[in-house]
Amino acid sequence: MKRTARNLLGLGILILTIVLFVRFFQAHPQYWQQLRHVSPWTVVWVLLLNCMMVALLVAITRISVRLCSRHIGLKENFLLTSYSSIANFFGPLQSGPGVRAVYLKAKHQVRLRDYTLVSLIALGLFAFYSALFLLVGTRPWWQTAGALILVAGASWLVIRLFMKRDKQPRQSQLKLRANLLAGLMILTFLQVVVTVGWYYVELKAVNPHIHLSQAMSYAGAANFSLFVSITPDAIGIREAFLVFSQHIHHVSTANIVSANVIDRGAYVIFLLLLSGFVLSVHASDKLGLKKLLRKDAEVSAR
């Protein structure tokens, strides 16, 4: 019932967002005319940055699996990451990480609690860097430092609580090696940098006067929407976060709406291209995902 309620809430937010977008452009047709003249190179750049993000996700998955004392091949990793990225958009409630977790458990015997713990560490780092980018360019240093301490403390608390709830810690195969953790920190930082890059490209396309510091704060706010995402690609949730944080990044509502139209359009094109590739190489069959997911559902039902 909780899952149904969340799905219905997500659907409601999605419909409401579409309605608000349509009404906005009806009331301000000049912004729609502006979007019609956006350079195709803007879309190309966003597509390239999305490709970079997939490459980073592949690298993060590799390190995460290694931290769990397992290994995954590059080709298999890329197909899994591509498939889960598509599922993350079209599936309910950010289902991509769940697809990866189920696959790695069934195919490589990666313990779910180990992989979840590594994912929580990565999310904590992602939240820390997003808070840094949100505030560092626009707020006083003491506010930035205070926010970073708060985010780091909250992340550590969540991780500690999760670790304490492990009823069978001796079964853990997790080895938090310093070199792998350092790699995870660097890759997660690069993730946030890439988001700054593509938001900067989109914002520049609708307003040439946007500064890099604004794009950094804008990206930080947008990234936090992923933690409460109940719609595909956080549609509606991200826009709300960006509007509520306008006093930090100082990007106008008109620019937020226009930039997000470019972002959604380019991302759908990227996913369609990625879907075409996944289908052409029969990624689902090669990975055996359908059988693995069906088996996991049967085990859960028992």
MOVENWO-V543023 format. One record per pair of residues at least 6 apart in sequence whose C-alpha atoms are under 6 Angstrom apart, sorted by the first residue. I is the first residue (numbers start at 0). J is the second residue. D is the distance in whole Angstrom. If there is no record, write none. Layout:
i=[I	I]
j=[J	J]
d=[D	D]
This chain:
i=[9	9	16	42	45	57	66	66	67	67	78	83	83	84	86	87	87	87	88	88	92	103	104	113	123	125	127	129	130	132	132	132	133	133	133	134	135	136	195	195	195	199	201	202	203	213	216	217	220	221	224	224]
j=[229	230	235	265	197	77	173	174	172	173	282	95	98	95	95	93	94	95	231	232	229	109	110	173	154	187	150	219	219	215	216	219	216	219	220	143	143	212	214	215	218	214	258	258	209	248	248	248	241	237	236	237]
d=[5	5	5	6	5	6	6	5	6	4	6	4	6	6	5	5	5	4	5	5	5	5	6	6	5	6	6	4	6	5	5	5	4	4	6	6	6	5	6	5	5	5	5	6	6	5	5	6	6	5	6	5]
